[in-house]
């Protein structure tokens, strides 16, 4: 079983470390370096326009691009670098060593810059969304550039049967389902109001992170066990679920 999460825009440098935790480097470090070199050649105005940034955020993004990969750029474990809602509810700082080892072997973070990351890959702070459309090599978008590479990477796990999708559509679309050897299991989190079900973005992000934490803490290996998820008040809804979709509601 592999679990996929989206990254978050907000990042920070962190020195947090659990004793004896594994350390690794991104599988697609070479590709990340090539993408970074392209970004480094863009003007400040092009970066601002491409990423739709405010003036202050553009200044910080340019700074991160200039420092990326240099001796002055602090390297952080990926799982502690992301600071958005899903990672707050993932709560990796509370993991025991056994949780850390399970996460390193099962949890994967999709990334516009790095392609795919294990939790304890060392990375540099960056800002680059998968959905951005700009020419890179022969690809017209990052999704197009990464699709074959990331799908092949997932297919390298010969014994993996399932991918638990806790990523947004922007990121999960990078997997080419027609050539993926594993079955994707989508997890949907609904809010119930006036007998209507709807997905609320901020709540869904929290639920995805909480579900990933639930899987890690319990070292789950069976799809059936995911149905026991009841964190944040959610309950499994069997009549709305299927073999490839698990629906939860609160």
N, C-alpha and C positions, 0 to 999 in steps of 0.2 A: 504493500500500500504506500502510495506517495500522496502527500497533501500539498496543494499549491495555494499560495497567498499572493496578493498584490503588494507591492511596496507602498510607501507613503511619500508624499511630497516633502513633509517635514522630517528633517534629519538632524542629528547632532553627533559630535564626537564623544565617545564614551570610553572610559577606562575600566568599566565594570567587567569582572571576570570571575567565573566560578572555578575554584581550584580543580586542577586536572582536566579541565574542559578541553576538547579537541580544538585544533587550529588548522585551517586550510586556506587555499587561495582559489579565486573564481576559476571555473573550468574554461570560461571564454575570456580570460584576461587579455589575450592578444586582440580579440575583436573589440573589447571595451577600449583598449588603448587606441585603436584605429579610429573609432567613433569620436573619442575625446580629441584626437588630433584635428579632426574635421571641425569640431565645435570651437576649438582654440583659434582656428583661423577665421571664425565669423566675427563681424563687427559687433560692437555693443548694441547697436540699434537692431541688427538682424536677430540677435539672441532675444532681445526684448520683444520683438514682433513675433518671432517663431514660437516663443513660449508664453506669449500674452502676459508679460510680467509688469508689475508696478515698478516705479523708478528705484525704490529701495531694494526690492527683491531682485531686480536686475543687477544692481551693484553687487549684492551678495553672491548671486549666481556667477557673475563674471569672476569674482574673487575665487570661488570654488573651482572654476574651470582652470584658472591660471595656476592654482596650487596643486591641482589633482596630480597624484603620482610623484610629486616632488618630495624632497626630504622634509619640507615644512608642512606637508599634508599629513595629518594624523590618520592612521589606519585603525578602523573600528570593526569589531565583529558585526556582521550584517544585522543580526537579530536585535542588537542593542542600538544600532544606528537609527533605525526607523522609529519615528515618534508619533505617528498618526493613531487614530482611534483603534484600528484592528490590533496594533502592536501593544497598545496599552492594556487591552483585554487579553492578549496572548500571555502577558505577565512573565516573560522569560527570566527576569531577575529573581523570580521565586522558584525556579526549577532546581531540582536536585540533580546530582551528577547523572543518575540513571535517566532522568528526563532529557538532559542535554544530549546524551548519547543517542537516545531514541530519535530526538528531533533532528540531529545531524544526519541520521540515516533515512528519515522519512519526510521531513518538511523541506519544501523548496519554495523560494521567493522569486517570482518572475520580475525582471527588470529591463527597462528600456536601454540602459547602458551596458549592464553585465549579462543580459540574456536570462540567466538563471543562477540563483545563489543558494548555497547551503547556509544554514543559520550561522555557522562559525567560520565562514569565509571572511578574510580580512578585506575590507573595502574602504574607499575614500568617499567622503561626502560629495554628493552630486545632485543635480536636478535634471531629469530627462524622462518624460512620460512616453510610454509605449505607443500611444496614439498619434504622436507627432508625425507629420508628413513632410519629409525632406529627402532629397536625393542622396543616397549613400551607396557607393559602388553601383551595382545595376538595379538596386531596389529604390522604389519611390516612397517607401515608408519604413519605419522601424519594424512594424509588424511583419511586413513582407520580408525584410532582411533576416529576421530571427526565426520565422516559421519553420523552415526546413531544419535549421540547426537545432532548435530546441526540441522539435519532434523527434529527431534522430537521437538526441541526448536521452530523452525519456525512453525510447525504444532500446537503449543500451542496457536498461535494467530488465534483463531477460525474464526473470521470475515475477516481475511486478504485474499484477492483474488489474489493479484499480488505481485511478487518480481521483482523489477527493477534491473537488473544485470549490475552494473557498476564496477564489479570486474574482475580481470584477470582470465583466465581459470584455473590456478594453484589453485586459491581460490574458484571460483564458483563451481568447480568439487566436493567440499565437500558436496554439496547438492545432495541428492539422489532423482533425478527427478521422478523416478517411484513411490515413496511413499510420495512425497511432495504434500500437499493439495492445494498449490497455483500455479498459472501459472507464469513461469519465462519469463520475457520480456527482451531480450538481446538488448543492445544499441551498435551499431557499428559505428565507426567514421572513414571515409575514407578521404584520400587526393587524389585529382584528378590531374593527370599529363599525358599529351599526350593522353587524352581520356581514361586513365586507372585509376582504383581505387585501392588504396592500403592502408593498415593500417600501420602507422608509430608509433612505440612504444611510444616514448616520447610525441608525439602530442596526441595520444590516451589517455594517462594518464592525460594530461592536460584537455582534453575534458570530461573525466569521472568526474573529480573533479568539473569542471564548470557546468556540467549537474546536479550533486548532489546539488550544490549550487543553481542552477536555481529552482530545485524542492522545496528545503527548503525555499527559499526566497518568492516563490509564493504559498507555502502551497498546492501543487497540490495533487489531489485525483483521477483524471481521466487519463487514458493512453492517451487519445486523446490530452490532454493539453501538453504532453511532445513533441509533434510534432512541437510546437511553438518555441522550443529551437533554438536560432540563435546566441548564444555567440561565440566568437572567429572566426566568419565568417562562421559557419556551417549552413547548411540548410537541412531540411527533404527531403529525397528522397523516394517518395511514391512507385515508380515502382520497387524498390529494397527491400522494406519492406514487412512485413507480420504481421499476428495477434500476433506473438510471437517475432518479430524482428523489431526494429526501426533503420533505416539506415540514417546517416547524412553524408554530404559530403561538402568539401570546395575546 
